[in-house]
Amino acid sequence: MNRALSILLVFIIGTADTLACVNTRYSREEEKQITGDTLKLIMGQFAHHGEAYYRKQIETTTAEIEADAANVEARNDRAVAWLKLKDYNRAEAEFLAIEKSHPNRYRTHANLGVLYKKIGEFAKAAAHLEKSFKIQPGGHLGLGDYYLRMIRWLDRVEDMRSADEPVNFLNIPYTAGPTATAQNAVVNREFIETLIKSDSRFSDGLVVLGDLLVTEGKLELAYRAYHRAMDLEHPFRDIIKARQRDIWDKWSEDADSRDGHIVLPRHKLYDQLKKESIAAEKWVKDFQWVEAKMIKDGIEVDFAKVKVALPEHQIGEPKYIFSGVVKGTAARLDGRLHRVGFILAGVMFFFALIGMITTAIYLVKWVRRRFATG
């Protein structure tokens, strides 16, 4: 795959990852502070450092290096900060320099893998991750080879678009369905959620999580996971839409079997989830605003400290109120009826427009006749 196409693909599928599996002196401790709430993981509503944090990291680590040029951990952390600020050339140069002076460090190869993934050079990313696994089996966060599988999948997406049977990043055909995914030996729920923590915008991780949630009977969470994967421009959208339709059909059956209940129309589901996605994104921006303010005030920060400070700035949790089947007595309005309404409105508008044009032409002719005979 050429580099331009690779970079475009990374942008479409997900560019703004969270910890991005970077390895620093502080990353292990902060990973423990990320939420274990599945709903928040799906919505992306968990701690993300902002630019102010990484700029402060550059300032701090530069001072450490000036005091001790041999401080390789400070050099690594500064390179990570450059990576997070998208100064990829400088980050790459520093990681490669560290590898030359301190060869075969796990963190160096793992971070180079992340860097090359972010700029779409998937073959290089995979090569460095494979080296990191030889040094530290199991990888960062105990993810095993999941991060490597993600990179290899990203590299194959364009080829799979024309394939008869595309597969998810764990190499399981989508057509096999959620149950086949959940029962596959390679699938690990903890690894999936950890991967989402490390790269919150990897859309296929959310699809696999959605499949697991379907088999657990947690349809609301599954629908949300699929919805967010769609928001993140998953490359196989028709497959995800089919998954969502299956859930909606199950809700319809449930509503039909329960007196006094209805299933929410699809357009209402979409509107509700869209509002909640916006609220989750705003929470992250507010988190980073508070973090930046604390840094400016000279306060040392980590995820936990910033979370504690949020209420002081009147920043609360987004409200998630979506439900597929709700109490009600009104006739169920499904997506098809909703679309029919739009079509009828469009037809009425068309005829109204024709009527206005016809009237305007008649008036112009009438005015011309009056002036001609006047």
C-alpha positions in Angstrom: 0.0 0.0 0.0 1.5 3.4 -0.9 2.2 5.8 1.9 -0.4 8.5 1.0 -3.1 5.9 0.9 -1.9 4.4 4.3 -2.0 7.8 5.9 -5.5 8.5 4.6 -6.6 5.2 5.9 -5.3 5.9 9.4 -7.0 9.3 9.3 -10.4 7.7 8.3 -10.2 4.7 10.7 -8.8 6.7 13.7 -6.0 9.1 14.2 -6.5 10.5 17.8 -5.7 7.5 19.9 -5.5 7.7 23.7 -2.3 6.3 25.3 -1.6 4.7 21.9 0.3 2.0 23.7 3.2 4.4 24.2 5.7 3.4 26.8 6.9 6.0 29.3 7.8 6.1 33.0 4.3 7.3 33.8 2.1 5.3 31.4 1.9 2.1 33.5 0.5 3.9 36.5 -1.9 6.0 34.5 -3.3 3.0 32.7 -4.6 1.8 36.0 -6.5 5.0 36.4 -8.5 4.7 33.1 -12.1 3.7 33.6 -13.2 0.0 33.5 -16.8 1.1 32.7 -17.6 -0.6 29.4 -20.1 2.1 28.4 -17.6 4.9 28.9 -15.0 2.9 27.0 -17.4 2.6 24.0 -18.3 6.3 24.1 -14.6 7.3 24.4 -15.4 9.1 27.6 -12.2 8.5 29.6 -9.1 10.4 30.4 -6.9 11.7 27.5 -4.0 14.0 28.0 -4.1 17.2 26.1 -1.4 19.3 24.3 -0.6 21.2 27.5 0.5 18.0 29.2 2.9 16.9 26.5 4.3 20.4 26.2 5.0 20.3 29.9 6.6 16.9 29.4 9.0 18.3 26.9 10.0 21.1 29.3 10.5 18.7 32.2 12.4 16.1 30.3 14.6 18.6 28.5 15.7 19.9 31.9 16.5 16.3 33.0 18.5 15.7 29.9 20.5 18.9 30.3 21.3 17.8 33.9 22.2 14.2 32.7 22.7 13.6 29.0 22.7 9.8 29.7 19.2 9.8 31.1 17.7 7.5 28.5 14.2 7.4 30.2 13.9 11.2 30.0 14.9 11.0 26.3 12.3 8.3 25.7 9.6 10.3 27.4 10.5 13.5 25.5 10.3 11.6 22.2 6.9 10.3 23.2 5.8 13.8 23.9 6.9 14.9 20.4 5.0 11.9 19.0 1.8 12.9 20.8 2.2 16.5 19.5 2.6 15.0 15.9 6.2 16.1 15.6 6.9 12.7 14.0 10.2 13.5 12.4 11.8 14.7 15.7 10.3 11.7 17.6 11.6 9.2 15.1 15.1 10.7 15.1 15.2 10.5 18.9 13.9 6.9 19.1 16.4 5.8 16.5 19.2 7.6 18.3 18.2 5.9 21.5 18.3 2.5 19.7 21.8 3.3 18.5 23.1 4.2 21.9 21.0 1.8 24.0 20.1 -1.1 21.6 17.3 -3.6 22.1 15.2 -1.7 24.6 11.6 -2.8 24.7 10.2 0.7 25.0 12.1 2.0 22.0 10.8 -0.7 19.6 7.3 -0.5 21.1 7.2 3.3 20.7 8.6 3.1 17.1 5.8 0.7 16.4 3.2 3.2 17.6 4.9 6.0 15.6 5.0 4.2 12.3 1.4 3.1 12.8 0.3 6.7 13.3 2.0 7.8 10.0 0.6 4.8 8.1 3.9 2.9 7.7 2.4 -0.4 8.8 5.2 -2.7 7.7 7.7 -0.8 9.7 5.3 -0.6 12.7 4.8 -4.4 12.6 8.6 -5.1 12.4 9.3 -3.0 15.5 6.5 -4.5 17.5 7.7 -8.0 16.6 11.2 -7.0 17.9 9.5 -5.6 21.1 7.7 -8.9 21.7 11.0 -10.8 21.5 12.3 -8.6 24.3 9.2 -8.6 26.4 6.7 -11.4 25.5 3.1 -10.4 26.1 3.7 -6.8 25.1 2.6 -3.6 26.7 -0.5 -3.7 28.9 -0.4 -7.5 28.6 -2.2 -7.1 25.2 -0.3 -10.1 23.7 -0.2 -9.6 19.9 -3.5 -7.7 19.7 -1.8 -4.3 18.9 0.2 -6.1 16.2 -2.9 -7.8 14.8 -4.6 -4.3 14.6 -1.7 -2.9 12.6 -1.7 -5.9 10.2 -5.4 -5.5 9.7 -5.1 -1.8 8.9 -2.5 -2.7 6.3 -5.0 -5.2 4.7 -8.1 -3.1 4.7 -7.9 -1.8 1.1 -7.2 -5.3 -0.2 -10.2 -6.6 1.7 -12.6 -4.1 0.2 -12.7 -6.3 -2.9 -12.5 -9.6 -1.1 -15.5 -12.0 -1.0 -15.3 -12.4 2.7 -13.5 -9.6 4.7 -12.4 -10.5 8.2 -12.1 -8.5 11.5 -8.7 -7.7 13.0 -8.6 -11.1 14.7 -9.0 -12.8 11.3 -12.6 -14.0 11.9 -15.0 -13.5 8.9 -17.7 -10.9 9.7 -20.2 -13.2 8.0 -19.7 -15.8 10.6 -21.7 -13.5 13.0 -21.2 -12.4 16.6 -21.5 -15.9 18.1 -18.7 -17.2 16.1 -16.5 -14.2 17.1 -17.3 -14.7 20.8 -16.6 -18.5 20.7 -13.3 -18.1 18.9 -10.3 -19.1 21.1 -8.3 -16.0 20.1 -10.9 -13.6 21.5 -10.2 -12.2 25.0 -12.7 -9.7 26.4 -10.1 -8.1 28.7 -7.6 -7.6 25.7 -10.4 -6.1 23.6 -11.2 -3.5 26.2 -7.6 -2.8 26.9 -7.0 -2.2 23.2 -9.8 0.3 23.1 -8.2 2.1 26.1 -4.9 2.2 24.2 -6.5 3.3 20.9 -10.0 4.7 21.5 -10.6 5.3 17.8 -9.8 1.9 16.4 -13.2 1.1 15.0 -12.8 -2.6 14.5 -12.0 -3.1 18.2 -15.5 -1.7 18.9 -17.1 -4.1 16.4 -15.5 -7.1 18.0 -16.6 -5.8 21.4 -20.1 -5.3 20.1 -20.1 -8.9 18.9 -19.2 -10.1 22.4 -21.8 -7.9 24.0 -24.5 -9.3 21.7 -23.7 -12.9 22.8 -23.9 -11.7 26.4 -27.4 -10.3 25.8 -26.2 -6.7 26.4 -27.9 -5.3 23.3 -27.9 -1.6 24.3 -24.1 -1.7 24.8 -23.6 -3.7 21.6 -25.8 -1.2 19.6 -23.7 1.7 21.0 -20.4 -0.1 20.1 -21.6 -0.6 16.5 -22.8 3.0 16.4 -19.5 4.4 17.5 -17.7 2.2 15.0 -19.8 3.7 12.3 -19.0 7.2 13.6 -15.4 6.3 13.3 -15.9 5.5 9.6 -15.4 1.7 9.8 -14.5 0.5 6.3 -17.2 -2.2 6.2 -20.2 -0.2 7.1 -22.8 -2.4 5.5 -21.8 -5.3 7.8 -22.2 -3.1 10.9 -25.6 -1.8 9.7 -26.7 -5.4 9.3 -25.6 -6.1 12.9 -27.6 -3.0 14.1 -30.7 -4.2 12.2 -30.5 -7.6 13.8 -30.5 -5.9 17.3 -33.4 -3.7 16.3 -35.4 -6.7 15.1 -34.8 -8.4 18.4 -36.0 -5.4 20.2 -39.1 -5.4 18.0 -39.9 -9.0 18.9 -39.4 -8.1 22.6 -41.7 -5.1 22.4 -44.4 -7.2 20.6 -44.3 -9.7 23.4 -44.6 -7.2 26.2 -47.8 -5.2 26.9 -47.4 -1.5 27.1 -43.9 -1.4 25.5 -42.6 -0.1 22.2 -39.3 -0.1 20.4 -37.7 3.3 19.7 -37.7 4.3 16.0 -34.3 4.1 14.4 -34.1 7.8 13.8 -34.7 8.5 17.5 -32.0 6.0 18.4 -29.6 7.7 16.0 -30.4 11.2 17.4 -30.0 10.1 21.0 -26.7 8.4 20.4 -25.4 11.4 18.4 -26.2 13.7 21.2 -24.4 11.4 23.7 -21.4 11.1 21.4 -21.1 14.9 21.3 -21.4 15.0 25.1 -18.7 12.4 25.5 -16.3 14.4 23.2 -17.1 17.6 25.2 -16.2 15.8 28.4 -12.8 14.9 27.1 -12.2 18.5 25.9 -13.3 19.8 29.4 -11.0 17.3 31.0 -8.1 18.6 29.0 -9.0 22.2 29.7 -8.9 21.5 33.5 -5.6 19.6 33.0 -4.1 22.6 31.2 -5.3 25.0 33.9 -3.8 22.9 36.6 -0.5 22.7 34.7 -0.5 26.5 34.3 -1.1 26.9 38.0 2.0 24.8 38.7 0.1 21.6 39.9 1.6 18.3 39.0 -1.1 16.2 37.3 -2.1 12.7 36.4 -5.5 11.3 35.3 -6.7 10.7 38.9 -5.9 14.3 40.1 -7.6 15.9 37.1 -10.7 13.8 37.6 -10.9 14.9 41.2 -10.7 18.5 40.1 -13.6 18.3 37.5 -16.5 19.0 39.9 -14.7 22.2 41.1 -15.2 23.5 37.6 -18.8 22.4 37.3 -17.9 19.6 34.9 -20.2 16.6 35.4 -20.7 13.2 33.7 -22.6 13.0 30.5 -26.0 11.3 30.9 -26.6 8.1 28.9 -30.4 7.4 28.8 -30.7 5.4 25.6 -32.9 2.3 25.7 -34.1 0.1 22.8 -37.4 -1.0 24.4 -39.4 1.5 26.4 -42.8 1.7 28.1 -45.4 3.2 25.8 -48.7 2.7 24.1 -48.3 4.5 20.8 -48.1 2.6 17.6 -44.5 1.6 16.8 -42.9 3.9 14.2 -40.1 2.1 12.5 -37.4 3.5 10.2 -39.3 2.6 7.0 -42.4 4.6 8.0 -40.1 7.5 9.0 -38.5 7.4 5.5 -42.0 7.3 3.9 -42.8 10.5 5.7 -39.7 12.2 4.3 -40.5 11.0 0.8 -44.1 12.4 1.0 -42.9 15.7 2.4 -40.4 15.9 -0.5 -43.1 15.1 -3.1 -45.4 17.8 -1.5 -42.5 20.3 -1.6 -41.9 19.5 -5.3 -45.5 20.1 -6.3 -45.6 23.3 -4.2 -42.5 24.5 -6.0 -44.0 23.7 -9.4 -47.1 25.6 -8.4 -45.1 28.7 -7.4 -43.1 28.7 -10.6 -46.3 28.3 -12.7 -47.9 31.2 -10.8 -44.8 33.4 -11.2 -44.8 32.7 -15.0 -48.5 33.6 -15.2 -48.0 36.8 -13.3 -45.1 37.9 -15.6 -47.2 37.2 -18.7 -50.1 39.1 -17.2 -47.9 42.1 -16.4 -46.5 42.2 -19.9 -50.0 42.1 -21.4 -51.2 45.0 -19.3 -48.2 47.1 -20.3 -48.6 46.1 -23.9 -52.3 47.1 -24.0 -51.8 50.2 -21.7 
